Each structure stands twice: as structure tokens, then as C-alpha cells.
């Protein structure tokens, strides 16, 4: 599933290309009613955790969640033939964006949109996020930190790869509990910094000096100390941790 850094990258690219422009909206697959959006101006595209929201004049917002298989393709030739299975195409005179195999692609009224915002935790990549609220939600989760950060109502946009790498960077074992406000704040600050690097690079970046490397995620040995990486299941996802560099109690 695309994590928050990629969803924000999609939002930034599409906002730049579409906002303020009249779009030709179609559903080549036929599974989305694009007629209310065709020939209208896109007012903006934003990311909210793993959700994408499209504002179009005089039409309900469009809500997209990519799920496990969803993706976007960009064509610099808006007349290019869409790939089979394209749920939604948004095209201007300069480019077309094709949405393929999303988990959700739906119109959303303002009440449903407000409910989505209320149910979504602080997003490390949004400028309107409150750090204090992010720390409060993490501490209020009362569960292992590795489970809490995957809960999109606690923090939004963090997936399994970021969980592994951010917890390594802050020296916390995924199974740690009651980590305290100082450690929760350090973890949040790491998420803000590194997810921004990932958004700009288009991939998980946990070491700016070696952007293609990971510390523990999907590794047999820790890249820092060479200890065997501990691998187990936590919150229904595979967890990774270095037994030497990560601890059950905040330091």
C-alpha cells in the first residue's frame, strides 16, 4: 500500500498540474460517474494521510484511497490511450492522470468529508498538523508503539516500512509501551523530517547519505551494528527491530 509520502507526492504533482484548470473527466472503465466533474475547474488536490481529496467547482469532492494495488499513471500526451482498468482519468490540454485499481474512488459530501477528517490522525506532512495533538494521541493509544503508529486514527500516513525505520531511528522497539512524551515527540519529529525526504525522493528515505538503503526493514542484519534483525508479527504486519539499537524503554 502506498504510504503517506507517496500519496503526498501524488497530491503535490496533481495540484500543480490540475488546480485552476478545466479538466476532461472520464471513467474509461465505467465504474465511476465522471459526468459531474467533466468540463469543470479543479480547485485543489490535497493529501490527508493515505487519502486523496479533489475539490472541483460546483461538484462534490472526490475521495480516493489507493489501497493495496492502486496507482496513478501520468501521460504528458492527454490523448494517450488509457490503460485497461482505468477508474478515473483527469486530463487538461497538457497532461492526463489515470487512476487504476483504487480501493475507493467516490464522491463525498461535506458531512462525510468532515467525518473522514475527524477520524484521521495527525499527518506528519501537513502544515496544519498540531505536534502537541500528535504526541497526545500516541500516548493515549495505550498499546505498543509499533501498533499505535500504524493506526491511522493515531497518526496518518505511516505504513510498515516507515514504522520499522522511524522506530529504529529513535531507538524504540516496536513493542515498547508507555514511552513518555519526550520519546513520543522525538518519534513525531523524525516522522516529519523523514517522510518529507521520502515525499521529495519518491521512496522511503531513512538515511539521507544512502537513500536506497534501510536500517532494519526487510533486512536480515542491522545496517548499523550487524546484529541479526528480530522479525515477528505486530498489529497484523511484519515488524523489524535491532535487538542492540532499539529498546523497550525510552532512553
Phi, psi and omega in degrees: 000130176302131179273177190303327182296322180285324178296319176294324177297316175301314183297316181297315181296315184286325177299316180297321185276332189250328188298132180084005183242149172285134181245150168265112183253126179219162174235088182305327180284334180085011183257010175220134179278099184271356186301321180295346185253346185289131179077015180248166182271130172283123181273333179176158176231130180223155175254141174227095187062240179263012180256146172246138181232130180245126175259124180232136185301137175055034178211155178297149174301150175259130178252128179235131168234124187286335181065208185280333189240353185292149178201164174246144169240136176253135175241124175287343172259104184295348178270001180299144180294128179291150176291148176302135179094008179289117182285318184213132172243130173243119186230144169245191177287348184250334186202162175227143176242124180252127177262124186236131172054044176285158172287324179221137170210105192205149169290147183222122179285171187295327179293315179293324178295319178296322178294320178297315179298319181292329183273351184261129182288171178307139183253120182299343184258003178262139181288342182266012182278140180263115180301319181299319179292323178297316179295317181299315182294321180295316181291329181285346183295330177054040177217177178302140185299327179291336173277320184297318185288344174273347179282113186290349173274348176269294171232143182251145176100344181274126176245195190292321180295315178294323177305309183300313187284320180293320178293324175297313183298332179259005174072024182253132172288141179304334180275001182295142177233160176050055187281343179088160186293324183295314179292322177298321178294320177297320179295317177298315180299323177295319179298317179299315183291309190280327175295328176295319176298319179294320177300315183290328182270341183079021179200167176293124179235108179247357174217102183302334178282343179215072190297341179268358182259157175236154179281310181226338186298120180056032176247150174278330181227145179299132182289339180277312189240355178072009174293150178296127180290133176277131184232127179202179180258128178220126183056042175066014177230156180287124180259149180228137179204148174270123181291343180266322187261351179238144191228152179283347178233135181299138179262000000 
